[in-house]
Amino acid sequence: AKGLVKIFPELTYGDTLKKLQSGKRFIWIKRNMTPTEQAAVLNLGEPGLVFDYDYHRLYPQGNLVSHMVGYSDVDGNGLAGIERSFNKLLNESKDPLRLSIDVRLQHILRREVNRAITSFTAIAGAGVIMDANSGEILAATSLPDFDPNRVTANPTAPEMFNRVTLGVYEPGSVFKIFTTAALLDLKHTSFSKQYDAVNPIREGRFTIKDYHPEKRPLTIPEIFMVSSNIGTAHMAQEVGTTNLKKAFADLGLMKKPEFEIEEIGAPIIPKPWGEINTLTASYGHGIAVSPLQLVSAVGTIVNGGTRVQPSLVMRDKDDEKSESNVRVISKETSLKMRQLMRLVVSNGTARKANVPGYNIGGKTGTAQKNVHGRYVADKRMAAFVGAFPMNDPKYVVLVMVDEPNPNKTSYGYATAGWVAVPAVGRVISDMGSILGMRPHYDEVDISEPLKQFVHNVKGEH
């Protein structure tokens, strides 16, 4: 027992001696030892100490895709992620299971989310890259993360929590994508129509106001570009509660999404849903969804309007075709939304993501966090969802940062335009090079027709 404890310091003398004196024909002393440790045990010269050789799961990528891949126990039983969901297949079949993750893109995304967290001294972050048409998840990172080769943390530790699929958050103004699409799809309005953004909206004890108020009537492109809460709330009133809730439901935002891993969070929906909930949900407050739901819904909006079902497993073309037959919004509405999202990047709150030649569009969202039933001004979520190229979208990219703080380069701001937007821009810039996507510098900007409806605006930082 003394010799074994010297070789394996993590063992205790008392427990080891008790095992050796148990009288059982077989008992494990130590599992998963190195060749050096095995040689040291042999040198003890004890004939009763024997070795059993078994398969052991190794994760060569370490932390890189830990929340999606998951991990297994010492006997090879999956305990989280894909390992758990496909435990039987992985243990009983020799058929390979191929994930949709592109390790090259995963490295880029993880690096940039980590960079944003570090630069703005945030507590956590998440990122997703999704194929806008097939729904395949090409990269997904949740930070902090863990090494599946050395899972020692408590399952409730921060690094074990999957912020991409299990975490649900109030997304803020990113939700204006879905409210605006709902209004445009009703075909009751036009880009030239103006909505009141002069005065805050008061509903009971609640007041809806703008971060940088324009204090004048705004067109839809202006409301979307400067991210007016007041204007969006008035648009939601025109959509109506029933239609807005249906639009959110059709986009997969009102129920727990289907996905290949079990760590899936259910959205938090207002119950009961009153008039004030229609107004606040229109700009992403009082309703909470996961980053996975956000990228899926945005994919549906930009890909021509057909439903996207996210997947972590590589799909064949027949699977993709069957999903893409479900229409959620019209092609016309999808085109208008791509124009609006491009306007946000070319002229609005996401200019720091404007990589020349890639025709990027998107929407920012900065939301105060609800802590114990109260919104806290200095605790926020900063998110940006981008898609490209907007003339024919192929990819959706999201970066979300939890509780960022201003730094010396952000002039006192910690909003999405400063925190998440540059990160997505850098991700897309590197994606283009890796995927061999040639920049098109001479392509007509898809948002150009909308600029006639945009006047002198302040915009938000």
Secondary structure, DSSP 4 states (H G I P E B T S, - for coil): -HHHHHH-TTS-HHHHHHHHTS--S---S--S--HHHHHHHHTTT-TT-----------TTGGGGHHHH-EE-TTS-EEEHHHHHTHHHHHH--S---BS--HHHHHHHHHHHHHHHHHTT-SEEEEEEEETTT-BEEEEEEES---GGG--S-TTSGGG--TTTT--B--GGGGHHHHHHHHHHHT---TT-EE--SS-EEETTEEE--SS---S-EEHHHHHHHT-HHHHHHHHHHH-HHHHHHHHHHTT-SSPPP-SSS--PPPB--SS--HHHHHHHTTT-S-BB-HHHHHHHHHHHHTTSB----BSB---HHHHHHHTT-B-S-HHHHHHHHHHHHHHHHHSTTGGG--TTS--EEEEEEEEEEETTEEEEEEEEEEEEEEE-TTS--EEEEEEEES----TTTTT--SHHHHTHHHHHHHHHHHHHHTT----TTSPPTTGGGGGG--S-----
